[in-house]
Amino acid sequence: QVQLVESGGGLVQAGGSLRLSCVASGSTRTINTMGWYRQAPGKQRELVAAITSGGSTNYADSVKGRFTISRDNAKNTVYLQMNSLKVEDTAVYYCSYSTFVLLAKYDYWGQGTQVTVSS
């Protein structure tokens, strides 16, 4: 089992910035992908950004150029720097951790942290 603890959400005005952090603990593995998803009220959960343990990144088109994902493998921590926030970025943000064990894929989720962007 892998446990994920997120921090850094809150209320910010449009145009502002926030930084989310997520620490993984437990049965972590060297090769993994960590990422951030978000879910707004009445909408499906969507990928925001992901980063592999090798440093490859992937972003949703809606956040490219505004959000930056990074990680510290030594600390099992992933970060999401969110700049130029928009009202439409308001959502619960979930940290994710994915890995493979003997060809079986395992996905873990954090409890979520609320990000609210006011106009």
PyRosetta script that sets phi, psi and omega in degrees:
from pyrosetta import init, pose_from_sequence

init()
pose = pose_from_sequence("QVQLVESGGGLVQAGGSLRLSCVASGSTRTINTMGWYRQAPGKQRELVAAITSGGSTNYADSVKGRFTISRDNAKNTVYLQMNSLKVEDTAVYYCSYSTFVLLAKYDYWGQGTQVTVSS")
pose.set_psi(1, 144.4)
pose.set_omega(1, 176.5)
pose.set_phi(2, -120.8)
pose.set_psi(2, 132.1)
pose.set_omega(2, 177.0)
pose.set_phi(3, -106.4)
pose.set_psi(3, 139.5)
pose.set_omega(3, -179.2)
pose.set_phi(4, -122.9)
pose.set_psi(4, 130.6)
pose.set_omega(4, 178.4)
pose.set_phi(5, -123.8)
pose.set_psi(5, 119.0)
pose.set_omega(5, -178.0)
pose.set_phi(6, -99.2)
pose.set_psi(6, 155.9)
pose.set_omega(6, 174.1)
pose.set_phi(7, -154.9)
pose.set_psi(7, 162.6)
pose.set_omega(7, 173.0)
pose.set_phi(8, 108.1)
pose.set_psi(8, -5.3)
pose.set_omega(8, 178.6)
pose.set_phi(9, -71.8)
pose.set_psi(9, 173.4)
pose.set_omega(9, 178.4)
pose.set_phi(10, 161.2)
pose.set_psi(10, -164.1)
pose.set_omega(10, -179.3)
pose.set_phi(11, -106.9)
pose.set_psi(11, 131.6)
pose.set_omega(11, -179.2)
pose.set_phi(12, -145.2)
pose.set_psi(12, 151.9)
pose.set_omega(12, 177.1)
pose.set_phi(13, -79.1)
pose.set_psi(13, 154.4)
pose.set_omega(13, 176.7)
pose.set_phi(14, -55.3)
pose.set_psi(14, 136.9)
pose.set_omega(14, -176.6)
pose.set_phi(15, 93.2)
pose.set_psi(15, -12.0)
pose.set_omega(15, -178.9)
pose.set_phi(16, -83.6)
pose.set_psi(16, -172.9)
pose.set_omega(16, -176.3)
pose.set_phi(17, -132.2)
pose.set_psi(17, 152.4)
pose.set_omega(17, 171.9)
pose.set_phi(18, -144.4)
pose.set_psi(18, 154.2)
pose.set_omega(18, 175.8)
pose.set_phi(19, -126.4)
pose.set_psi(19, 121.6)
pose.set_omega(19, 176.9)
pose.set_phi(20, -97.3)
pose.set_psi(20, 146.0)
pose.set_omega(20, 176.2)
pose.set_phi(21, -129.5)
pose.set_psi(21, 150.7)
pose.set_omega(21, 177.8)
pose.set_phi(22, -145.6)
pose.set_psi(22, 124.8)
pose.set_omega(22, 180.0)
pose.set_phi(23, -108.4)
pose.set_psi(23, 128.9)
pose.set_omega(23, 176.9)
pose.set_phi(24, -99.6)
pose.set_psi(24, 139.2)
pose.set_omega(24, 177.6)
pose.set_phi(25, -143.4)
pose.set_psi(25, 168.6)
pose.set_omega(25, -179.1)
pose.set_phi(26, 99.9)
pose.set_psi(26, -137.6)
pose.set_omega(26, -175.5)
pose.set_phi(27, -85.1)
pose.set_psi(27, 60.0)
pose.set_omega(27, -180.0)
pose.set_phi(28, -75.6)
pose.set_psi(28, 155.1)
pose.set_omega(28, -179.9)
pose.set_phi(29, -124.6)
pose.set_psi(29, 156.6)
pose.set_omega(29, -175.1)
pose.set_phi(30, -63.2)
pose.set_psi(30, -42.5)
pose.set_omega(30, -178.3)
pose.set_phi(31, -98.1)
pose.set_psi(31, 118.4)
pose.set_omega(31, -178.5)
pose.set_phi(32, -161.5)
pose.set_psi(32, 170.2)
pose.set_omega(32, 172.5)
pose.set_phi(33, -124.5)
pose.set_psi(33, 130.0)
pose.set_omega(33, 175.5)
pose.set_phi(34, -116.7)
pose.set_psi(34, 150.1)
pose.set_omega(34, -177.1)
pose.set_phi(35, -161.8)
pose.set_psi(35, -179.0)
pose.set_omega(35, 178.3)
pose.set_phi(36, -127.9)
pose.set_psi(36, 132.1)
pose.set_omega(36, 172.4)
pose.set_phi(37, -118.4)
pose.set_psi(37, 163.7)
pose.set_omega(37, 175.6)
pose.set_phi(38, -142.4)
pose.set_psi(38, 153.9)
pose.set_omega(38, 178.7)
pose.set_phi(39, -139.8)
pose.set_psi(39, 116.8)
pose.set_omega(39, 176.4)
pose.set_phi(40, -91.3)
pose.set_psi(40, 158.3)
pose.set_omega(40, -179.6)
pose.set_phi(41, -55.6)
pose.set_psi(41, 129.3)
pose.set_omega(41, 177.7)
pose.set_phi(42, 77.9)
pose.set_psi(42, 5.0)
pose.set_omega(42, -178.9)
pose.set_phi(43, -121.4)
pose.set_psi(43, 162.7)
pose.set_omega(43, 177.4)
pose.set_phi(44, -78.3)
pose.set_psi(44, 154.9)
pose.set_omega(44, 175.3)
pose.set_phi(45, -66.8)
pose.set_psi(45, 136.7)
pose.set_omega(45, -177.8)
pose.set_phi(46, -131.9)
pose.set_psi(46, 150.2)
pose.set_omega(46, 176.5)
pose.set_phi(47, -69.8)
pose.set_psi(47, 133.2)
pose.set_omega(47, 173.6)
pose.set_phi(48, -99.2)
pose.set_psi(48, -54.1)
pose.set_omega(48, -179.5)
pose.set_phi(49, -162.1)
pose.set_psi(49, 152.2)
pose.set_omega(49, 178.1)
pose.set_phi(50, -142.9)
pose.set_psi(50, 154.6)
pose.set_omega(50, 179.7)
pose.set_phi(51, -144.8)
pose.set_psi(51, 133.4)
pose.set_omega(51, 178.6)
pose.set_phi(52, -83.4)
pose.set_psi(52, 167.9)
pose.set_omega(52, 178.0)
pose.set_phi(53, -65.5)
pose.set_psi(53, -18.9)
pose.set_omega(53, 176.3)
pose.set_phi(54, -87.6)
pose.set_psi(54, -5.8)
pose.set_omega(54, 175.4)
pose.set_phi(55, 100.5)
pose.set_psi(55, 1.0)
pose.set_omega(55, 177.2)
pose.set_phi(56, -73.4)
pose.set_psi(56, 139.2)
pose.set_omega(56, -175.4)
pose.set_phi(57, -121.9)
pose.set_psi(57, 158.5)
pose.set_omega(57, 177.6)
pose.set_phi(58, -145.5)
pose.set_psi(58, 134.7)
pose.set_omega(58, -177.8)
pose.set_phi(59, -127.3)
pose.set_psi(59, 148.7)
pose.set_omega(59, 168.3)
pose.set_phi(60, -68.8)
pose.set_psi(60, 145.5)
pose.set_omega(60, -179.1)
pose.set_phi(61, -57.8)
pose.set_psi(61, -32.9)
pose.set_omega(61, -174.9)
pose.set_phi(62, -69.3)
pose.set_psi(62, -15.7)
pose.set_omega(62, -177.5)
pose.set_phi(63, -116.8)
pose.set_psi(63, -4.2)
pose.set_omega(63, -179.3)
pose.set_phi(64, -58.6)
pose.set_psi(64, 134.1)
pose.set_omega(64, -179.7)
pose.set_phi(65, 87.0)
pose.set_psi(65, -12.3)
pose.set_omega(65, 179.9)
pose.set_phi(66, -115.8)
pose.set_psi(66, -35.3)
pose.set_omega(66, -177.6)
pose.set_phi(67, -109.3)
pose.set_psi(67, 147.3)
pose.set_omega(67, 176.1)
pose.set_phi(68, -133.5)
pose.set_psi(68, 126.0)
pose.set_omega(68, 176.5)
pose.set_phi(69, -100.7)
pose.set_psi(69, 141.1)
pose.set_omega(69, 178.0)
pose.set_phi(70, -149.0)
pose.set_psi(70, 169.4)
pose.set_omega(70, -179.6)
pose.set_phi(71, -150.2)
pose.set_psi(71, 157.9)
pose.set_omega(71, 174.3)
pose.set_phi(72, -122.6)
pose.set_psi(72, 100.8)
pose.set_omega(72, -174.6)
pose.set_phi(73, -62.9)
pose.set_psi(73, -34.1)
pose.set_omega(73, -179.3)
pose.set_phi(74, -64.2)
pose.set_psi(74, -28.8)
pose.set_omega(74, -178.8)
pose.set_phi(75, -103.8)
pose.set_psi(75, 2.8)
pose.set_omega(75, -177.3)
pose.set_phi(76, 50.8)
pose.set_psi(76, 43.3)
pose.set_omega(76, -174.2)
pose.set_phi(77, -125.6)
pose.set_psi(77, 138.7)
pose.set_omega(77, 174.7)
pose.set_phi(78, -119.8)
pose.set_psi(78, 144.7)
pose.set_omega(78, -178.4)
pose.set_phi(79, -122.8)
pose.set_psi(79, 152.4)
pose.set_omega(79, 172.1)
pose.set_phi(80, -132.7)
pose.set_psi(80, 107.3)
pose.set_omega(80, 175.8)
pose.set_phi(81, -88.0)
pose.set_psi(81, 120.0)
pose.set_omega(81, -176.5)
pose.set_phi(82, -115.1)
pose.set_psi(82, 114.2)
pose.set_omega(82, 178.7)
pose.set_phi(83, -114.5)
pose.set_psi(83, 163.0)
pose.set_omega(83, 178.5)
pose.set_phi(84, 49.6)
pose.set_psi(84, 48.4)
pose.set_omega(84, -175.8)
pose.set_phi(85, -64.4)
pose.set_psi(85, 144.9)
pose.set_omega(85, 179.4)
pose.set_phi(86, -117.0)
pose.set_psi(86, 159.7)
pose.set_omega(86, 178.9)
pose.set_phi(87, -56.6)
pose.set_psi(87, -36.2)
pose.set_omega(87, -178.5)
pose.set_phi(88, -72.0)
pose.set_psi(88, -4.7)
pose.set_omega(88, 174.3)
pose.set_phi(89, -83.3)
pose.set_psi(89, -6.6)
pose.set_omega(89, 179.3)
pose.set_phi(90, -61.3)
pose.set_psi(90, 125.3)
pose.set_omega(90, -177.2)
pose.set_phi(91, -178.3)
pose.set_psi(91, 171.7)
pose.set_omega(91, 166.6)
pose.set_phi(92, -89.0)
pose.set_psi(92, 127.0)
pose.set_omega(92, -178.5)
pose.set_phi(93, -102.1)
pose.set_psi(93, 129.3)
pose.set_omega(93, -177.7)
pose.set_phi(94, -115.2)
pose.set_psi(94, 134.2)
pose.set_omega(94, 173.5)
pose.set_phi(95, -84.4)
pose.set_psi(95, 142.9)
pose.set_omega(95, 178.6)
pose.set_phi(96, -129.1)
pose.set_psi(96, 153.4)
pose.set_omega(96, 178.5)
pose.set_phi(97, -140.4)
pose.set_psi(97, 124.9)
pose.set_omega(97, -179.0)
pose.set_phi(98, -128.8)
pose.set_psi(98, 140.9)
pose.set_omega(98, 177.3)
pose.set_phi(99, -154.3)
pose.set_psi(99, 168.3)
pose.set_omega(99, 178.4)
pose.set_phi(100, -116.5)
pose.set_psi(100, 139.2)
pose.set_omega(100, 173.4)
pose.set_phi(101, -131.2)
pose.set_psi(101, 111.6)
pose.set_omega(101, -178.8)
pose.set_phi(102, 51.8)
pose.set_psi(102, 49.2)
pose.set_omega(102, 176.6)
pose.set_phi(103, 72.5)
pose.set_psi(103, -3.3)
pose.set_omega(103, 176.1)
pose.set_phi(104, -93.3)
pose.set_psi(104, 133.0)
pose.set_omega(104, -178.4)
pose.set_phi(105, -90.5)
pose.set_psi(105, 134.9)
pose.set_omega(105, 178.5)
pose.set_phi(106, -121.7)
pose.set_psi(106, 131.5)
pose.set_omega(106, 178.7)
pose.set_phi(107, -121.1)
pose.set_psi(107, 136.5)
pose.set_omega(107, 178.2)
pose.set_phi(108, -129.0)
pose.set_psi(108, 151.8)
pose.set_omega(108, -177.0)
pose.set_phi(109, -131.4)
pose.set_psi(109, 146.9)
pose.set_omega(109, 170.9)
pose.set_phi(110, -81.3)
pose.set_psi(110, 178.9)
pose.set_omega(110, -176.3)
pose.set_phi(111, -81.9)
pose.set_psi(111, -13.8)
pose.set_omega(111, 178.9)
pose.set_phi(112, 96.5)
pose.set_psi(112, 146.9)
pose.set_omega(112, 176.3)
pose.set_phi(113, -135.0)
pose.set_psi(113, 134.7)
pose.set_omega(113, -175.3)
pose.set_phi(114, -80.9)
pose.set_psi(114, 131.9)
pose.set_omega(114, 171.7)
pose.set_phi(115, -119.6)
pose.set_psi(115, 121.6)
pose.set_omega(115, 179.7)
pose.set_phi(116, -123.1)
pose.set_psi(116, 123.8)
pose.set_omega(116, 179.8)
pose.set_phi(117, -112.0)
pose.set_psi(117, 119.5)
pose.set_omega(117, -178.7)
pose.set_phi(118, -97.5)
pose.set_psi(118, 152.8)
pose.set_omega(118, -178.7)
pose.set_phi(119, -87.3)
pose.dump_pdb("model.pdb")
